[in-house]
Amino acid sequence: MQEIVDQLAATIRAAAASNVPLRIRSGGTKDFYGQQDKGRDVAPEGILDPTAFAGIVDYEPTELVVTARTGTPLAQLETELNGRGQMLAFEPPHFGAGATLGGCIAAGLSGPRRASAGAVRDFVLGVRMLDGRGDDLSFGGRVMKNVAGYDIPRLMAGSLGTLGLLLEVSLKVLPLPAEERTLRLSMNEAVAIETMNRWAGKPLPVSATCFCEGELTVRLSGATSAVRAARAVLGGEEIVENSSFWKSIREQVHPFFRSGKQLWRLSIKSTTAPLSLPGKQLIEWGGAVRWLSVDAEMDNDAVETLVRKTAKEAGGHATLFRSRTPAAAVFHPLPPAMMNIHRQLKEKFDPMRIFNRGRLYPEL
């Protein structure tokens, strides 16, 4: 395996010396996500593919920690964990059979359990990576080395490969719940938002919520006695397609996610009242995430202006998650101070700007 690392490092050093951009890509299941910029237009020889660097390095179920190489298929890792009664509690979306651990961390996306268990960055304990000079670095875990006091392993989650090539990742894992049940209740949107926030303030084993088209769906996870007691309190109809429904939300194969030309993701205060926006909406994470599906008849620029303004007024931000046409801006514009921090990190890790150029923001 060290031979693979040496080859990847040599490619990076050659690219840095000649200022040639590299695009980090394994399974390609998240190609749709991020800025459609010049970082996507590198020549085939500019693709930096770590897929061959795969396999679980260390896994001690009693310690609830697993370390794996980033080319490891995400499905393979989850199967190994499930066999030991454990899971990646942030329920990462795969978006295809080729999903790898590296892509999971770089994209920084979390699934339906995010509101109750935490985000992907909360579970990253350590990383090994190659920086823009081809240097082999480790952060967190057994070796601690920080830049300007930042928690480097957590910074890698959602960086979209702009800071370096991940080689290995150590993750905290959690036991699978003893029991899970899913209930469905009919109500309007305003009542659903109030209900989800009220549930969040009570000792209920709620592990996921989803409101769509007049129906609030809630998942209960935990000890059998706690789940059954909560089920009696909440009422509603129990649905049998428990796991398949939440998988359809996580993987965005539910009909809602395929209904429009653009899919926006608004991260806002969970108590925000129903949003007045064109298109259809689906609410997750206790009201903190509002998905917006916009049809083809609407003007892209007008929609973007309205969506970003609405998200800002609700104390959050908006991301153009999927689009059938290239867009000028995918992620919410950053304040100058925050962009300056991003620039400093880029300078530290990738001074020649060879990794995924423009994938996160055009300036990076």
C-alpha positions in Angstrom: 0.0 0.0 0.0 2.9 2.4 0.6 3.8 2.1 -3.0 0.4 3.6 -3.9 1.0 6.5 -1.5 4.4 7.1 -3.0 2.9 7.2 -6.6 0.2 9.6 -5.5 2.7 11.8 -3.7 4.9 11.8 -6.8 2.0 12.9 -9.0 1.2 15.8 -6.6 4.8 17.0 -6.5 5.0 17.0 -10.3 1.7 18.9 -10.5 2.8 21.4 -7.9 6.1 22.0 -9.7 4.4 22.7 -13.0 1.2 24.4 -11.5 -1.1 21.8 -13.1 -4.5 21.4 -11.4 -5.5 18.0 -10.1 -9.0 16.7 -9.6 -9.5 14.3 -6.7 -12.1 11.7 -7.7 -12.8 8.1 -6.7 -16.3 6.6 -7.4 -17.6 9.9 -8.8 -21.0 9.5 -7.0 -20.9 13.1 -5.8 -19.8 14.7 -9.1 -23.0 16.7 -9.2 -22.2 18.4 -5.9 -20.2 21.6 -5.6 -19.1 24.4 -7.9 -19.2 23.7 -11.6 -15.8 25.4 -12.3 -12.5 24.9 -13.9 -11.6 22.3 -11.3 -13.8 19.9 -13.2 -12.0 20.5 -16.5 -8.6 18.9 -15.9 -7.2 16.4 -18.4 -7.6 12.7 -17.7 -4.0 12.6 -16.5 -5.0 15.2 -14.0 -7.4 12.9 -12.2 -6.0 11.9 -8.8 -7.8 8.6 -8.0 -7.1 7.0 -4.5 -9.6 4.1 -5.1 -6.9 1.5 -5.0 -5.8 2.7 -1.5 -8.6 0.7 0.3 -9.2 -1.5 3.3 -9.9 -1.3 7.0 -6.6 -0.5 8.8 -7.8 -1.0 12.4 -11.2 -1.8 14.0 -11.7 -2.5 17.7 -15.5 -2.8 18.3 -15.1 -2.4 22.0 -13.3 0.9 21.5 -16.0 2.2 19.1 -13.4 3.4 16.7 -12.6 2.3 13.1 -9.7 3.5 10.9 -9.9 2.8 7.1 -8.2 3.9 3.9 -10.2 6.4 2.0 -10.6 4.2 -1.2 -12.7 1.8 0.9 -16.2 1.4 -0.5 -18.7 3.0 1.9 -21.0 0.0 1.6 -18.2 -2.4 2.6 -17.4 -0.4 5.6 -21.0 -0.2 6.8 -21.4 -3.9 6.2 -18.4 -4.6 8.4 -19.8 -2.3 11.1 -23.3 -3.8 10.9 -21.9 -7.2 11.4 -20.5 -6.1 14.7 -23.8 -4.4 15.7 -22.4 -0.9 15.0 -23.0 1.9 12.5 -21.9 5.3 11.1 -24.5 7.2 13.1 -24.5 10.2 10.8 -26.0 8.0 8.0 -23.9 9.3 5.1 -25.6 9.4 1.7 -24.0 7.2 -0.9 -25.6 8.5 -4.1 -24.4 5.5 -6.0 -22.7 2.1 -5.6 -19.2 3.6 -6.1 -19.3 5.7 -2.9 -16.1 5.6 -0.9 -15.1 6.7 2.6 -12.9 9.5 1.2 -15.8 11.0 -0.8 -18.1 10.7 2.2 -15.7 12.8 4.4 -14.8 15.3 1.6 -18.4 16.0 0.8 -19.3 16.3 4.5 -22.9 15.2 4.0 -25.0 13.6 6.7 -28.3 11.8 6.5 -31.6 11.7 8.4 -30.1 10.9 11.8 -28.0 14.1 11.7 -30.2 16.1 14.1 -30.1 13.5 16.9 -26.7 11.9 16.4 -24.5 14.7 15.0 -22.9 15.5 11.6 -20.1 13.7 9.9 -17.5 16.2 11.2 -18.5 15.3 14.8 -17.3 11.7 14.2 -14.0 12.3 12.5 -11.2 11.6 15.1 -8.1 11.7 12.9 -6.9 11.8 9.3 -3.9 10.9 7.2 -3.4 13.0 4.1 -1.1 14.2 1.4 -0.9 18.0 1.2 -0.2 20.2 -1.9 3.5 19.5 -1.6 3.1 15.8 -1.5 3.9 15.6 2.2 2.4 12.7 4.2 0.7 14.2 7.2 -1.4 12.9 10.1 -3.7 14.8 12.4 -5.7 13.6 15.4 -5.8 10.0 16.6 -2.3 9.0 17.7 -0.6 12.0 16.3 -1.7 15.6 17.0 -0.4 18.4 14.8 -2.5 21.5 14.3 -2.2 24.6 12.0 -3.0 27.8 13.8 -5.0 25.9 16.4 -7.6 24.5 14.0 -9.1 21.1 14.5 -7.8 19.7 11.2 -9.6 16.4 11.1 -13.0 18.2 11.4 -11.9 20.8 8.8 -11.5 18.0 6.2 -15.2 17.2 6.4 -16.9 19.2 3.7 -13.7 20.6 2.3 -14.4 18.9 -1.1 -10.8 17.9 -1.5 -9.6 21.5 -1.7 -7.1 21.1 1.2 -5.5 17.7 0.3 -5.9 14.1 -0.6 -7.2 12.1 2.3 -5.5 8.7 2.8 -6.9 7.3 6.0 -9.7 8.4 8.3 -10.4 7.4 11.9 -14.1 7.5 12.9 -16.1 7.2 16.0 -18.9 4.6 15.6 -22.0 3.9 17.6 -24.0 0.7 18.5 -27.1 0.0 16.4 -30.3 0.8 18.2 -32.1 -2.2 19.8 -35.3 -1.2 18.1 -36.6 1.2 15.5 -40.1 2.1 14.5 -41.5 4.7 12.1 -44.8 6.6 12.6 -46.7 8.8 10.3 -49.2 11.6 11.2 -51.3 13.9 9.1 -51.0 17.7 9.8 -50.3 21.0 8.0 -46.8 22.5 7.7 -47.0 25.0 10.6 -48.2 22.4 13.0 -45.5 19.9 11.8 -42.8 22.5 12.5 -44.2 23.2 16.0 -44.5 19.5 16.7 -41.0 18.6 15.6 -39.5 21.4 17.8 -41.7 20.4 20.8 -40.6 16.8 20.4 -37.0 18.0 20.4 -37.4 19.4 23.9 -38.7 16.2 25.4 -36.9 13.0 26.3 -38.2 11.1 23.3 -36.0 8.7 21.3 -36.7 10.6 18.0 -33.9 9.8 15.5 -35.3 11.4 12.3 -38.2 13.5 11.1 -39.5 14.3 7.6 -42.5 16.4 6.6 -43.7 16.3 3.0 -47.1 16.9 1.4 -49.2 17.0 4.6 -47.5 14.0 6.4 -45.0 14.1 9.2 -42.9 10.9 9.4 -40.9 10.3 12.6 -38.5 7.5 13.4 -38.0 6.3 17.0 -34.7 4.5 17.8 -33.3 3.1 21.0 -34.1 0.7 23.8 -37.2 -1.4 23.2 -39.0 -0.1 26.2 -38.3 3.6 25.3 -39.4 3.2 21.7 -42.6 1.4 22.7 -43.4 4.1 25.3 -42.8 6.9 22.9 -44.9 5.2 20.2 -47.8 5.1 22.7 -47.4 8.8 23.5 -47.0 10.1 19.9 -49.7 8.0 18.2 -50.0 8.0 14.5 -49.9 5.2 12.0 -46.9 2.8 12.1 -45.4 2.2 8.6 -43.8 -1.1 7.8 -41.3 0.3 5.2 -39.3 1.7 8.0 -35.8 1.3 6.6 -36.7 1.8 2.9 -38.4 5.1 3.5 -35.4 6.6 5.4 -33.1 5.2 2.8 -35.2 7.0 0.1 -34.7 10.3 1.9 -31.0 9.7 2.5 -30.2 8.7 -1.1 -32.7 11.2 -2.6 -34.6 8.6 -4.6 -37.9 9.7 -2.9 -40.1 11.2 -5.7 -39.8 14.7 -4.1 -36.1 14.8 -5.0 -36.7 14.0 -8.6 -39.5 16.4 -9.2 -37.8 19.7 -10.2 -35.1 21.4 -12.2 -33.2 22.7 -9.2 -32.9 21.3 -5.7 -32.0 23.8 -3.0 -30.9 23.0 0.6 -31.7 25.7 3.2 -30.0 25.3 6.6 -32.0 27.6 8.9 -33.3 27.9 12.5 -35.5 24.9 13.2 -38.3 27.1 14.6 -38.6 29.2 11.4 -42.2 29.4 10.2 -43.2 27.9 6.8 -41.2 29.6 4.1 -43.0 31.5 1.3 -41.0 30.2 -1.7 -42.0 28.9 -5.2 -41.9 25.1 -5.8 -42.3 22.2 -3.4 -40.7 21.8 0.0 -39.6 18.8 2.2 -38.5 19.4 5.8 -35.9 17.4 7.8 -33.8 17.5 10.9 -36.6 18.9 13.2 -37.2 21.8 10.9 -33.5 22.9 10.5 -33.2 21.7 6.9 -35.7 22.8 4.2 -35.3 21.1 0.8 -36.8 23.2 -2.1 -37.6 21.6 -5.5 -38.1 24.2 -8.2 -39.6 23.5 -11.6 -38.3 24.3 -15.0 -40.6 27.2 -15.7 -39.0 29.6 -13.2 -36.2 32.0 -13.8 -32.9 30.8 -12.2 -31.6 34.2 -11.2 -34.8 35.3 -9.7 -35.1 32.0 -7.7 -31.5 32.3 -6.5 -32.0 35.8 -5.2 -35.2 34.9 -3.4 -33.9 31.7 -1.9 -30.6 33.2 -0.6 -32.5 36.3 0.8 -35.0 34.0 2.6 -32.4 31.8 4.1 -30.4 34.7 5.4 -33.5 36.3 7.0 -34.1 32.9 8.6 -30.7 33.0 10.2 -29.1 30.5 7.9 -27.7 29.8 4.4 -28.7 28.1 1.1 -26.9 25.7 -1.2 -27.9 24.9 -4.7 -27.6 21.2 -4.1 -28.5 19.9 -7.6 -29.0 21.7 -10.8 -29.6 20.6 -14.4 -27.7 23.6 -15.7 -24.3 25.1 -14.5 -24.8 27.8 -11.9 -22.6 30.8 -11.1 -22.7 30.2 -7.4 -23.6 26.9 -5.6 -22.7 27.8 -2.0 -23.8 30.7 0.0 -21.4 33.7 -0.3 -19.1 33.9 2.7 -18.4 37.1 4.8 -15.0 38.5 4.0 -13.5 37.4 7.4 -14.6 33.8 6.8 -13.3 33.8 3.2 -10.0 35.1 4.6 -9.8 32.0 6.9 -10.4 29.7 3.9 -7.7 31.4 1.9 -5.2 31.0 4.8 -6.0 27.3 5.1 -5.6 26.9 1.4 -2.3 28.6 1.5 -1.1 26.3 4.3 -2.1 23.1 2.8 -2.1 23.7 -1.0 0.0 26.8 -1.8 0.0 26.1 -5.5 -3.8 25.7 -5.6 -3.6 22.4 -7.5 -6.4 20.4 -5.6 -9.9 20.7 -6.9 -9.4 24.2 -8.0 -12.7 26.2 -7.7 -14.7 23.3 -6.5 -15.8 25.0 -3.2 -15.4 28.6 -4.1 -13.9 30.2 -7.3 -11.3 32.0 -5.1 -9.9 28.7 -3.7 
